[in-house]
Amino acid sequence: MGLIHNDITPANLLVGTDGEIVALLDFDDSAQTFLAYDLGSIVSTFGKDQHRRVDIDRIVALVGAYASVLDLTRSERALLPDLLAAHAAAQGFHVLGNWLSAGREVGNPMDSYSAQEFLDLTETRSTLQQWVQNL
């Protein structure tokens, strides 16, 4: 448990002229919760390939880098694949809510990247579980 940013996206990163991240901005969504939940936001934003499909190698690199700075508990590591899928599902429900409130004229919510991310994470769950055990 700890304080997490909960919205690490390119829009909330201040990048220097050399390409290095110099600041993390916008702490409006920060919360005291499981550190692993922050990874849901990070993976959702940075854990995809150029086609916005889940990239297991990127996820492994992101989780490894995160865990090298903030140690995840054994429970968080064990639940990480499910937490990542839950984050994607929550984003999918957000898309669905927007679709419903717009009178169902926005398009098919199942075509959203969140829906695909959830499906991808579900498919790669066993691979992630095996990797997480070795963290």
C-alpha positions as CSV (number, residue, x, y, z in Angstrom):
1,M,0.0,0.0,0.0
2,G,1.1,3.5,-0.7
3,L,0.4,6.8,-2.4
4,I,0.0,6.4,-6.1
5,H,-0.3,8.9,-9.0
6,N,-3.0,6.9,-10.7
7,D,-2.8,8.7,-14.0
8,I,0.7,8.4,-15.5
9,T,0.2,9.3,-19.1
10,P,2.2,11.4,-21.6
11,A,0.0,14.4,-20.9
12,N,1.2,14.3,-17.2
13,L,4.9,14.0,-18.0
14,L,7.1,17.0,-18.4
15,V,9.9,16.0,-20.8
16,G,13.1,18.0,-21.2
17,T,14.8,18.9,-24.5
18,D,17.0,15.8,-24.1
19,G,13.9,13.5,-24.0
20,E,14.3,12.7,-20.3
21,I,11.3,12.9,-18.0
22,V,11.9,15.8,-15.6
23,A,8.6,16.0,-13.8
24,L,5.4,14.2,-13.1
25,L,2.4,16.5,-13.1
26,D,-1.3,16.5,-12.2
27,F,-1.9,14.6,-8.9
28,D,-5.7,15.1,-8.9
29,D,-6.2,11.3,-9.3
30,S,-3.7,10.3,-6.7
31,A,-4.8,7.8,-4.0
32,Q,-3.7,5.8,-1.1
33,T,-4.1,2.2,-2.4
34,F,-2.2,-0.8,-3.7
35,L,1.0,0.2,-5.5
36,A,0.2,-2.4,-8.2
37,Y,-2.9,-0.5,-9.2
38,D,-0.7,2.3,-10.5
39,L,0.8,-0.2,-12.9
40,G,-2.7,-0.6,-14.5
41,S,-2.5,3.0,-15.6
42,I,1.1,2.7,-16.7
43,V,0.6,-0.5,-18.6
44,S,-2.6,0.8,-20.2
45,T,-0.6,3.8,-21.6
46,F,2.9,2.4,-22.2
47,G,2.5,-1.4,-22.4
48,K,1.2,-1.5,-26.0
49,D,2.8,-1.9,-29.4
50,Q,2.2,0.5,-32.4
51,H,-1.1,-1.1,-33.1
52,R,-2.2,-0.5,-29.4
53,R,-2.2,-4.2,-28.7
54,V,-0.7,-5.5,-25.4
55,D,3.0,-6.1,-25.7
56,I,4.1,-8.6,-23.0
57,D,7.8,-7.5,-23.4
58,R,6.9,-3.9,-22.7
59,I,4.8,-4.9,-19.7
60,V,7.6,-7.0,-18.3
61,A,10.0,-4.1,-18.7
62,L,7.6,-1.6,-17.1
63,V,6.8,-3.8,-14.2
64,G,10.5,-4.6,-13.6
65,A,11.4,-0.9,-13.7
66,Y,8.5,0.0,-11.3
67,A,9.4,-2.8,-8.9
68,S,13.0,-1.7,-8.9
69,V,11.9,1.6,-7.4
70,L,8.8,0.6,-5.4
71,D,8.9,-2.9,-4.1
72,L,5.6,-4.7,-4.7
73,T,4.4,-7.0,-1.9
74,R,4.1,-10.7,-2.5
75,S,0.3,-10.3,-2.7
76,E,0.5,-7.5,-5.2
77,R,2.9,-9.5,-7.4
78,A,0.6,-12.5,-7.2
79,L,-2.5,-10.4,-8.1
80,L,-0.8,-8.2,-10.7
81,P,-2.1,-10.0,-13.8
82,D,-5.7,-9.7,-12.4
83,L,-5.1,-6.1,-11.3
84,L,-4.0,-5.2,-14.8
85,A,-7.0,-6.9,-16.3
86,A,-9.3,-5.2,-13.8
87,H,-7.9,-1.8,-14.7
88,A,-8.5,-2.5,-18.4
89,A,-12.0,-3.6,-17.6
90,A,-12.7,-0.5,-15.5
91,Q,-11.5,1.6,-18.5
92,G,-13.8,-0.4,-20.7
93,F,-16.8,0.3,-18.4
94,H,-15.9,4.0,-18.7
95,V,-16.0,3.7,-22.5
96,L,-19.3,1.8,-22.2
97,G,-20.7,4.5,-19.9
98,N,-19.8,7.2,-22.3
99,W,-21.4,5.3,-25.2
100,L,-24.6,4.8,-23.2
101,S,-24.7,8.5,-22.2
102,A,-24.2,9.6,-25.7
103,G,-27.3,7.8,-26.9
104,R,-25.3,4.9,-28.3
105,E,-24.3,7.0,-31.3
106,V,-20.5,7.0,-30.6
107,G,-19.8,3.5,-32.1
108,N,-19.4,0.1,-30.8
109,P,-17.7,0.1,-27.3
110,M,-16.3,-3.4,-28.0
111,D,-14.2,-1.8,-30.7
112,S,-12.5,0.4,-28.0
113,Y,-8.8,-0.2,-27.2
114,S,-9.9,-0.8,-23.5
115,A,-12.0,-3.8,-24.6
116,Q,-9.1,-5.2,-26.7
117,E,-6.6,-4.5,-23.9
118,F,-8.8,-6.5,-21.4
119,L,-9.0,-9.4,-23.9
120,D,-5.2,-9.3,-24.5
121,L,-4.4,-9.2,-20.8
122,T,-6.8,-12.1,-20.2
123,E,-5.0,-14.1,-22.9
124,T,-1.5,-13.4,-21.5
125,R,-2.5,-13.9,-17.9
126,S,-0.6,-17.2,-17.4
127,T,2.6,-15.7,-19.0
128,L,2.4,-12.7,-16.7
129,Q,1.8,-14.9,-13.7
130,Q,4.9,-17.0,-14.5
131,W,7.0,-13.9,-14.9
132,V,5.7,-12.2,-11.8
133,Q,6.6,-15.2,-9.7
134,N,10.3,-14.5,-10.5
135,L,10.2,-10.8,-9.5
